[in-house]
Amino acid sequence: MSSLPRIARALRRTLLQAIPTVIGIVILNFFLLQLAPGDAADVMAGEAGSATEETMAAMRERFGLNLPMLDQLLTYLNNLAHFSLGFSPRYSMPVADLIGQRLPGTLTLMAMALAIAILIGLTLGSIMAAFAGRLPDRLISIFSLLFYSVPGFWIGLMLIVLFSVTLGWLPSGGNGTIGADLSGWAGIVDKARYMVLPATSLALFYVAIYARLTRAAMLEVRNQDFVRTAYAKGLSPAVVTVRHILRNALIPITTMAGMHVGGMLGGAVVVETVYSWPGLGRLAFEAVMGRDYTVLLGILLLSSLLVILANAVVDIVQTWLDPRIGEL
């Protein structure tokens, strides 16, 4: 059976589940944010130093903050129906444009962090499975669990102290050299230097998860009948490990990777703040501090869509890894 029908079936199933999920997330986030004290008018008036009651009333009327809660929700849903995320009072620009400026930075950071976490996790997990119960297995387990137990912001600060302050190898923050008009390979290298520390800081938390999961999955798979059959056919241990054991062990790992997209979006708030990285996480923090709930609603909506998209990609990858999944 061709893989295309299985992939189409997986995408259709994900889409049918996504529509009510997104609607529920939008409504729930809206009411939760309404419980928070204050609004954008209060913060903007406080930053200005003084504001009259008439000025604040005019600001609330201009941005629709004086409307009843249900009317605000209907207005927001109407904007979404017209593919609009609304207007930001604090930044005085459409939310979609504001998110569009920050989204590439966060997506790049998350992709790099996820790649680092999976690559290191698979490598360490494979070594742990090969030396199960022996010294390398125990040492790597302790080493990986150390990063799992330490808060992300502390890891970020320690990486800055070591690689930026002490050794001077990497920059401590930002996303590029200020004033440097670099392009081509030089521009890529410059961006990569600024991305190494935040991506590593975001990834280290998940290394222990992928390492332990890889170890457990490989130990379980290598005792299956098809692995013994592959050895009986005369295949080399390396071929059996890569084509049979590791491929089947990737199924639970891809499942966890899809679940971790949402966690990485949450972790990006801390990492982007520590490293002054211009992304959605830092924008979400600024929106909370500025009571700019329209921006925050847009970020939460986009985050939920990214999680749904990641799970759709996971379904496709798992259908490719194990064709039997597409039949379920």
PyMOL commands that set and color helices and strands:
alter all, ss='L'
color gray80, all
select helices_A, chain A and resi 3-34+40-48+53-62+69-81+95-130+135-149+152-166+184-221+225-232+237-274+280-289+293-321+323-327
alter helices_A, ss='H'
color red, helices_A
select strands_A, chain A and resi 87-88+93-94
alter strands_A, ss='S'
color yellow, strands_A
deselect
rebuild
show_as cartoon
